[in-house]
Amino acid sequence: MLEEGEGLGLELRVDRWTLHKWCLVLSVCTVFVYGAAGLICAILTWFRAWDHADVMHVADYDLLVLITLSAAILLLTFLVGISGALLNSRPLLAVYALLLWPAFISMLAIGYTAYKRSAFALDRKLNLAWSQWYTPLGRLVVQDSLRCCGFYSPLHEATPSRTCYPRAPLPGCKGKLWRVERAHLATVWGAVFSLVPVHIVNIVVALLCANHVTRTFGKGITPKRYRLSGDDVRADAEALMRALKDVRPVARPGFTRAPSSGVFREDKSYYDALEDDELESRADTVGLGIRRQ
């Protein structure tokens, strides 16, 4: 009874979701999935929770920052989109459709940077980075993570440590660093470029379905040109009075007594007979209960 609105005297009406709204909600959920996945991977890398995360933290610091920013933009886009879809708010959905573009650009920036670094002279870039960009602490982190010493050999720009010294038996870091970097960069640009078609589909779904989240056309407000003004109401009243001017007025009926029931009529005749008998008896007496002769 409560579902039908009869128990508390309330009229409960739940509209079914439109097909456009279902598509929009599913699209927003996919944005959340790869945004959350990117943020989780970035956090695990920042905290160095997986093998060789130290290497990526040193060698691909710019990519790590881009991944974190892109994941944050994607999650912000998801929050705006899911709020607009559940609240049937077209302004929020317009903001959601707009935020998909910065997220798309950030994803392209990650994929392009990772692919360019991986495909074009990766060994020379690593050599230049080891010589000019990496700090002594960064070199030490890479050496400890890859169990190597120096770039080509322990005598080539090595950071001294307990395991790395001029006569250490450890190999140089060039080969291991190149293989690890190539695998990491390939994973990054492959994952990002595989998500680009999905993100394009999400943009198209947002553009097509944001304005059809409900069956109401527009905002449900009467357009300004069709709204009644005070002049329109007075003009309609004058036209109505002119139309009713020649109409004959209806006569107002008088008050009538409602017919009584048959039982009431019998009671009335009975009491009328008793009253007549009493009047006759009074007329026959002179006074003090003495009857006339």
C-alpha positions, 0 to 999 in steps of 0.5 A: 500500500505504501508503494501505491501511495495509499498508506500515508495519503501521499502520491508517489511517482517514480519515473523510469530511466530513459535509454539515454540516461542509462547510456550516460550512467554507464559512460560515466562509470567507465570514466570512473574505472580508468580514472581510478585505475590510473590514480591507483597506479600513480599512488602505488608508484609514488609510494614505491609499492611495486618492483622497480617503481623507484626506477620509474620515479627517477627516470619518468618523473614527468610522466608520473606527474602527468598520470596523477593529474590526468587521473584527478581530472578524470575522477573530478569529471566522474563526480560531476557527471554522476551528480548530473545524471542522478539529479537530472541536472542538465547544467551539471551534465554540460559541465561534465561534457566540457571536462571530458576534453581536458581529460582527453588532452591529458591522456594524449599528452601521456601517451605521446610523451611515453611513445616518443621517449620509447620509440626514438633513441631511448638509449641516448636519452638515458645516457644524457639523463644519467649524465646531466639530469639525474641527481646523485641520489637518483643514480643511487636509487636506480643502482640499488633497484637494478643492482648495478653500478655506474652507467657503462661500468662502475668507473663511469659516473657511479654514485658510491655506496656499500655495493657500488665502488670502483672495483665492484663486480656489478655490471653497468646500469645501461642495459638493465635500465634500458630494458626496464624503461622500455617495458614501462614506457610501452605499458604506459603508452599502450594502456593510454592509447587503448583507452583513447577510443573509449574516451571518444565514445564517452564524449559522443555519449555525453554530447548526445545524451546530456540533453535527454536525461529526462523526457521533459523538453527543455527545462519544463518552463513555458516559453516567454512568448507563450506566457500570459500577461496582465493585458492578456488576462484583461483582454480575455475577460473583456471578450468573455463579458462581451460574449455573455452580454446578450445571454438571457440571465438564468432565473434564480429558483425560490426556496421550496420545502422538502417533502416529508416522509410518510411516517412523518405525515402519519405522526402529524395527523395523529397529534393533530387529532389529539389536539382537536380533542383537547380543544373540544374538551375545553370548550365543553367545560365552564371552569373548575372541571364542571361540564356544561349541561 
